[in-house]
């Protein structure tokens, strides 16, 4: 009887560090997932901003080309 109780208690005692590591790992994975989601949203926003900037640059290039042609001709 005593040996069974000691065996169970020692098993529980040996599992505590394992469970602690698993809980910490789970928390870290959750934080990483949140960070990845935030980064994905920021990248999408940056992509839209870059597209807008490229459109503006193209418009300016067109204007400059027109002005250069007018000055030549």
N, CA, C and O atoms as a printed pandas DataFrame, in Angstrom:
     atom_number atom_name residue_name chain_id  residue_number  x_coord  y_coord  z_coord
0              1         N          UNK        A               1    0.826   -1.197    0.000
1              2        CA          UNK        A               1    0.000    0.000    0.000
2              3         C          UNK        A               1    0.868    1.257    0.000
3              4         O          UNK        A               1    0.650    2.172   -0.794
4              5         N          UNK        A               2    1.864    1.292    0.909
5              6        CA          UNK        A               2    2.727    2.462    0.995
6              7         C          UNK        A               2    3.567    2.626   -0.261
7              8         O          UNK        A               2    3.806    3.745   -0.716
8              9         N          UNK        A               3    4.007    1.522   -0.813
9             10        CA          UNK        A               3    4.833    1.608   -2.017
10            11         C          UNK        A               3    4.017    2.101   -3.211
11            12         O          UNK        A               3    4.552    2.788   -4.081
12            13         N          UNK        A               4    2.749    1.763   -3.262
13            14        CA          UNK        A               4    1.880    2.236   -4.345
14            15         C          UNK        A               4    1.685    3.741   -4.247
15            16         O          UNK        A               4    1.742    4.455   -5.248
16            17         N          UNK        A               5    1.453    4.212   -3.024
17            18        CA          UNK        A               5    1.268    5.648   -2.803
18            19         C          UNK        A               5    2.548    6.396   -3.154
19            20         O          UNK        A               5    2.502    7.439   -3.806
20            21         N          UNK        A               6    3.686    5.867   -2.725
21            22        CA          UNK        A               6    4.965    6.502   -3.037
22            23         C          UNK        A               6    5.221    6.515   -4.545
23            24         O          UNK        A               6    5.750    7.492   -5.075
24            25         N          UNK        A               7    4.856    5.458   -5.222
25            26        CA          UNK        A               7    5.036    5.381   -6.667
26            27         C          UNK        A               7    4.180    6.429   -7.376
27            28         O          UNK        A               7    4.643    7.115   -8.288
28            29         N          UNK        A               8    2.932    6.541   -6.945
29            30        CA          UNK        A               8    2.027    7.529   -7.531
30            31         C          UNK        A               8    2.539    8.935   -7.262
31            32         O          UNK        A               8    2.560    9.769   -8.167
32            33         N          UNK        A               9    2.951    9.206   -6.031
33            34        CA          UNK        A               9    3.457   10.534   -5.678
34            35         C          UNK        A               9    4.740   10.861   -6.438
35            36         O          UNK        A               9    4.924   11.995   -6.880
36            37         N          UNK        A              10    5.605    9.908   -6.589
37            38        CA          UNK        A              10    6.841   10.162   -7.331
38            39         C          UNK        A              10    6.556   10.387   -8.811
39            40         O          UNK        A              10    7.217   11.199   -9.460
40            41         N          UNK        A              11    5.571    9.665   -9.344
41            42        CA          UNK        A              11    5.178    9.877  -10.732
42            43         C          UNK        A              11    4.621   11.286  -10.924
43            44         O          UNK        A              11    4.974   11.987  -11.873
44            45         N          UNK        A              12    3.748   11.680  -10.007
45            46        CA          UNK        A              12    3.172   13.036  -10.073
46            47         C          UNK        A              12    4.281   14.077   -9.931
47            48         O          UNK        A              12    4.297   15.076  -10.650
48            49         N          UNK        A              13    5.189   13.843   -9.019
49            50        CA          UNK        A              13    6.304   14.769   -8.816
50            51         C          UNK        A              13    7.199   14.883  -10.036
51            52         O          UNK        A              13    7.708   15.963  -10.338
52            53         N          UNK        A              14    7.391   13.790  -10.731
53            54        CA          UNK        A              14    8.235   13.828  -11.928
54            55         C          UNK        A              14    7.510   14.452  -13.118
55            56         O          UNK        A              14    8.154   14.914  -14.061
56            57         N          UNK        A              15    6.190   14.469  -13.084
57            58        CA          UNK        A              15    5.423   15.053  -14.182
58            59         C          UNK        A              15    5.288   16.570  -14.057
59            60         O          UNK        A              15    5.024   17.242  -15.054
60            61         N          UNK        A              16    5.461   17.120  -12.869
61            62        CA          UNK        A              16    5.296   18.560  -12.658
62            63         C          UNK        A              16    6.230   19.373  -13.566
63            64         O          UNK        A              16    5.754   20.304  -14.216
64            65         N          UNK        A              17    7.532   19.070  -13.643
65            66        CA          UNK        A              17    8.387   19.854  -14.548
66            67         C          UNK        A              17    7.986   19.722  -16.019
67            68         O          UNK        A              17    8.086   20.683  -16.782
68            69         N          UNK        A              18    7.534   18.537  -16.413
69            70        CA          UNK        A              18    7.118   18.326  -17.798
70            71         C          UNK        A              18    5.896   19.181  -18.112
71            72         O          UNK        A              18    5.840   19.837  -19.153
72            73         N          UNK        A              19    4.929   19.173  -17.220
73            74        CA          UNK        A              19    3.709   19.964  -17.421
74            75         C          UNK        A              19    4.052   21.449  -17.425
75            76         O          UNK        A              19    3.486   22.206  -18.213
76            77         N          UNK        A              20    4.965   21.879  -16.561
77            78        CA          UNK        A              20    5.377   23.274  -16.511
78            79         C          UNK        A              20    5.980   23.706  -17.839
79            80         O          UNK        A              20    5.662   24.782  -18.346
80            81         N          UNK        A              21    6.840   22.881  -18.400
81            82        CA          UNK        A              21    7.457   23.196  -19.689
82            83         C          UNK        A              21    6.402   23.252  -20.783
83            84         O          UNK        A              21    6.445   24.136  -21.639
84            85         N          UNK        A              22    5.469   22.332  -20.766
85            86        CA          UNK        A              22    4.411   22.311  -21.777
86            87         C          UNK        A              22    3.559   23.573  -21.683
87            88         O          UNK        A              22    3.214   24.160  -22.709
88            89         N          UNK        A              23    3.220   23.993  -20.486
89            90        CA          UNK        A              23    2.406   25.205  -20.293
90            91         C          UNK        A              23    3.164   26.423  -20.812
91            92         O          UNK        A              23    2.584   27.258  -21.507
92            93         N          UNK        A              24    4.455   26.538  -20.485
93            94        CA          UNK        A              24    5.259   27.668  -20.959
94            95         C          UNK        A              24    5.363   27.644  -22.482
95            96         O          UNK        A              24    5.247   28.682  -23.134
96            97         N          UNK        A              25    5.578   26.472  -23.039
97            98        CA          UNK        A              25    5.674   26.329  -24.486
98            99         C          UNK        A              25    4.369   26.734  -25.159
99           100         O          UNK        A              25    4.385   27.404  -26.191
100          101         N          UNK        A              26    3.262   26.341  -24.593
101          102        CA          UNK        A              26    1.956   26.697  -25.134
102          103         C          UNK        A              26    1.771   28.213  -25.114
103          104         O          UNK        A              26    1.280   28.795  -26.081
104          105         N          UNK        A              27    2.164   28.848  -24.016
105          106        CA          UNK        A              27    2.072   30.309  -23.930
106          107         C          UNK        A              27    2.943   30.988  -24.970
107          108         O          UNK        A              27    2.529   31.968  -25.591
108          109         N          UNK        A              28    4.142   30.473  -25.160
109          110        CA          UNK        A              28    5.054   31.045  -26.155
110          111         C          UNK        A              28    4.498   30.877  -27.560
111          112         O          UNK        A              28    4.576   31.804  -28.366
112          113         N          UNK        A              29    3.944   29.727  -27.866
113          114        CA          UNK        A              29    3.360   29.487  -29.188
114          115         C          UNK        A              29    2.181   30.424  -29.421
115          116         O          UNK        A              29    2.011   30.937  -30.527
116          117         N          UNK        A              30    1.378   30.652  -28.411
117          118        CA          UNK        A              30    0.244   31.572  -28.527
118          119         C          UNK        A              30    0.732   32.981  -28.838
119          120         O          UNK        A              30    0.185   33.650  -29.715
120          121         N          UNK        A              31    1.765   33.434  -28.119
121          122        CA          UNK        A              31    2.330   34.763  -28.373
122          123         C          UNK        A              31    2.887   34.854  -29.792
123          124         O          UNK        A              31    2.698   35.865  -30.469
124          125         N          UNK        A              32    3.565   33.817  -30.237
125          126        CA          UNK        A              32    4.117   33.808  -31.591
126          127         C          UNK        A              32    3.016   33.876  -32.638
127          128         O          UNK        A              32    3.141   34.597  -33.628
128          129         N          UNK        A              33    1.950   33.136  -32.428
129          130        CA          UNK        A              33    0.824   33.183  -33.368
130          131         C          UNK        A              33    0.233   34.578  -33.446
131          132         O          UNK        A              33   -0.074   35.068  -34.533
132          133         N          UNK        A              34    0.072   35.219  -32.300
133          134        CA          UNK        A              34   -0.448   36.588  -32.263
134          135         C          UNK        A              34    0.492   37.531  -33.004
135          136         O          UNK        A              34    0.050   38.371  -33.788
136          137         N          UNK        A              35    1.786   37.389  -32.753
137          138        CA          UNK        A              35    2.775   38.238  -33.417
138          139         C          UNK        A              35    2.746   38.035  -34.923
139          140         O          UNK        A              35    2.835   39.001  -35.681
140          141         N          UNK        A              36    2.623   36.798  -35.360
141          142        CA          UNK        A              36    2.570   36.506  -36.796
142          143         C          UNK        A              36    1.327   37.131  -37.422
143          144         O          UNK        A              36    1.396   37.668  -38.528
144          145         N          UNK        A              37    0.203   37.068  -36.732
145          146        CA          UNK        A              37   -1.019   37.676  -37.257
146          147         C          UNK        A              37   -0.853   39.189  -37.403
147          148         O          UNK        A              37   -1.265   39.769  -38.407
148          149         N          UNK        A              38   -0.251   39.821  -36.402
149          150        CA          UNK        A              38   -0.020   41.275  -36.452
150          151         C          UNK        A              38    0.916   41.610  -37.610
151          152         O          UNK        A              38    0.668   42.556  -38.358
152          153         N          UNK        A              39    1.985   40.842  -37.757
153          154        CA          UNK        A              39    2.938   41.083  -38.839
154          155         C          UNK        A              39    2.279   40.896  -40.209
155          156         O          UNK        A              39    2.556   41.654  -41.139
156          157         N          UNK        A              40    1.419   39.903  -40.332
157          158        CA          UNK        A              40    0.718   39.696  -41.602
158          159         C          UNK        A              40   -0.158   40.893  -41.948
159          160         O          UNK        A              40   -0.189   41.327  -43.099
160          161         N          UNK        A              41   -0.867   41.427  -40.963
161          162        CA          UNK        A              41   -1.712   42.603  -41.199
162          163         C          UNK        A              41   -0.854   43.803  -41.596
163          164         O          UNK        A              41   -1.221   44.558  -42.496
164          165         N          UNK        A              42    0.283   43.979  -40.930
165          166        CA          UNK        A              42    1.173   45.089  -41.262
166          167         C          UNK        A              42    1.745   44.934  -42.667
167          168         O          UNK        A              42    1.886   45.916  -43.397
168          169         N          UNK        A              43    2.073   43.707  -43.042
169          170        CA          UNK        A              43    2.601   43.471  -44.389
170          171         C          UNK        A              43    1.544   43.766  -45.453
171          172         O          UNK        A              43    1.861   44.325  -46.504
172          173         N          UNK        A              44    0.303   43.398  -45.189
173          174        CA          UNK        A              44   -0.775   43.683  -46.130
174          175         C          UNK        A              44   -0.939   45.193  -46.296
175          176         O          UNK        A              44   -1.116   45.687  -47.410
176          177         N          UNK        A              45   -0.881   45.911  -45.194
177          178        CA          UNK        A              45   -1.003   47.373  -45.243
178          179         C          UNK        A              45    0.177   47.969  -46.006
179          180         O          UNK        A              45   -0.002   48.877  -46.817
180          181         N          UNK        A              46    1.374   47.464  -45.749
181          182        CA          UNK        A              46    2.558   47.952  -46.446
182          183         C          UNK        A              46    2.456   47.692  -47.943
183          184         O          UNK        A              46    2.876   48.514  -48.758
184          185         N          UNK        A              47    1.900   46.551  -48.291
185          186        CA          UNK        A              47    1.737   46.207  -49.702
186          187         C          UNK        A              47    0.798   47.206  -50.379
187          188         O          UNK        A              47    1.073   47.659  -51.490
188          189         N          UNK        A              48   -0.296   47.546  -49.724
189          190        CA          UNK        A              48   -1.231   48.527  -50.276
190          191         C          UNK        A              48   -0.562   49.889  -50.408
191          192         O          UNK        A              48   -0.751   50.585  -51.405
192          193         N          UNK        A              49    0.226   50.272  -49.394
193          194        CA          UNK        A              49    0.941   51.545  -49.452
194          195         C          UNK        A              49    1.925   51.569  -50.614
195          196         O          UNK        A              49    2.023   52.569  -51.326
196          197         N          UNK        A              50    2.647   50.486  -50.807
197          198        CA          UNK        A              50    3.618   50.410  -51.913
198          199         C          UNK        A              50    2.923   50.520  -53.264
199          200         O          UNK        A              50    3.418   51.189  -54.171
200          201         N          UNK        A              51    1.780   49.863  -53.395
201          202        CA          UNK        A              51    1.030   49.954  -54.653
202          203         C          UNK        A              51    0.631   51.397  -54.930
203          204         O          UNK        A              51    0.739   51.875  -56.059
204          205         N          UNK        A              52    0.168   52.084  -53.890
205          206        CA          UNK        A              52   -0.217   53.481  -54.032
206          207         C          UNK        A              52    0.985   54.338  -54.431
207          208         O          UNK        A              52    0.873   55.208  -55.295
208          209         N          UNK        A              53    2.102   54.096  -53.816
209          210        CA          UNK        A              53    3.321   54.852  -54.123
210          211         C          UNK        A              53    3.746   54.596  -55.563
211          212         O          UNK        A              53    4.124   55.528  -56.273
212          213         N          UNK        A              54    3.688   53.341  -55.997
213          214        CA          UNK        A              54    4.059   53.016  -57.377
214          215         C          UNK        A              54    3.143   53.720  -58.377
215          216         O          UNK        A              54    3.605   54.191  -59.417
216          217         N          UNK        A              55    1.859   53.794  -58.068
217          218        CA          UNK        A              55    0.924   54.492  -58.955
218          219         C          UNK        A              55    1.288   55.972  -59.053
219          220         O          UNK        A              55    1.270   56.551  -60.139
220          221         N          UNK        A              56    1.618   56.582  -57.903
221          222        CA          UNK        A              56    1.996   57.992  -57.901
222          223         C          UNK        A              56    3.277   58.220  -58.694
223          224         O          UNK        A              56    3.377   59.179  -59.459
224          225         N          UNK        A              57    4.251   57.342  -58.510
225          226        CA          UNK        A              57    5.513   57.469  -59.240
226          227         C          UNK        A              57    5.263   57.338  -60.743
227          228         O          UNK        A              57    5.826   58.093  -61.535
228          229         N          UNK        A              58    4.435   56.398  -61.127
229          230        CA          UNK        A              58    4.122   56.231  -62.549
230          231         C          UNK        A              58    3.444   57.468  -63.118
231          232         O          UNK        A              58    3.730   57.876  -64.243
232          233         N          UNK        A              59    2.541   58.067  -62.338
233          234        CA          UNK        A              59    1.876   59.294  -62.791
234          235         C          UNK        A              59    2.896   60.417  -62.953
235          236         O          UNK        A              59    2.836   61.171  -63.924
236          237         N          UNK        A              60    3.821   60.533  -62.021
237          238        CA          UNK        A              60    4.846   61.575  -62.113
238          239         C          UNK        A              60    5.758   61.337  -63.320
239          240         O          UNK        A              60    6.140   62.279  -64.014
240          241         N          UNK        A              61    6.098   60.077  -63.560
241          242        CA          UNK        A              61    6.941   59.766  -64.717
242          243         C          UNK        A              61    6.229   60.144  -66.012
243          244         O          UNK        A              61    6.840   60.662  -66.947
244          245         N          UNK        A              62    4.937   59.875  -66.048
245          246        CA          UNK        A              62    4.153   60.240  -67.237
246          247         C          UNK        A              62    4.154   61.754  -67.419
247          248         O          UNK        A              62    4.365   62.237  -68.531
248          249         N          UNK        A              63    3.927   62.497  -66.367
249          250        CA          UNK        A              63    3.919   63.963  -66.436
250          251         C          UNK        A              63    5.278   64.494  -66.895
251          252         O          UNK        A              63    5.355   65.388  -67.738
252          253         N          UNK        A              64    6.334   63.936  -66.336
253          254        CA          UNK        A              64    7.682   64.375  -66.700
254          255         C          UNK        A              64    7.948   64.088  -68.170
255          256         O          UNK        A              64    8.514   64.922  -68.877
256          257         N          UNK        A              65    7.541   62.907  -68.634
257          258        CA          UNK        A              65    7.729   62.555  -70.049
258          259         C          UNK        A              65    6.988   63.528  -70.952
259          260         O          UNK        A              65    7.525   63.964  -71.970
260          261         N          UNK        A              66    5.758   63.871  -70.587
261          262        CA          UNK        A              66    4.966   64.824  -71.379
262          263         C          UNK        A              66    5.663   66.176  -71.409
263          264         O          UNK        A              66    5.787   66.782  -72.474
264          265         N          UNK        A              67    6.119   66.658  -70.257
265          266        CA          UNK        A              67    6.812   67.947  -70.211
266          267         C          UNK        A              67    8.103   67.919  -71.022
267          268         O          UNK        A              67    8.411   68.884  -71.722
268          269         N          UNK        A              68    8.852   66.840  -70.939
269          270        CA          UNK        A              68   10.093   66.741  -71.700
270          271         C          UNK        A              68    9.804   66.771  -73.199
271          272         O          UNK        A              68   10.518   67.427  -73.958
272          273         N          UNK        A              69    8.758   66.062  -73.626
273          274        CA          UNK        A              69    8.390   66.071  -75.039
274          275         C          UNK        A              69    7.937   67.444  -75.497
275          276         O          UNK        A              69    8.242   67.855  -76.616
276          277         N          UNK        A              70    7.208   68.162  -74.643
277          278        CA          UNK        A              70    6.760   69.522  -74.992
278          279         C          UNK        A              70    7.953   70.472  -75.116
279          280         O          UNK        A              70    7.978   71.351  -75.978
280          281         N          UNK        A              71    8.931   70.278  -74.247
281          282        CA          UNK        A              71   10.107   71.157  -74.285
282          283         C          UNK        A              71   10.957   70.898  -75.541
283          284         O          UNK        A              71   11.552   71.820  -76.099
284          285         N          UNK        A              72   11.001   69.638  -75.972
285          286        CA          UNK        A              72   11.763   69.281  -77.179
286          287         C          UNK        A              72   11.058   69.789  -78.433
287          288         O          UNK        A              72   11.701   70.247  -79.377
288          289         N          UNK        A              73    9.779   69.705  -78.428
289          290        CA          UNK        A              73    9.001   70.006  -79.637
290          291         C          UNK        A              73    8.439   71.358  -79.573
291          292         O          UNK        A              73    7.754   71.786  -80.502
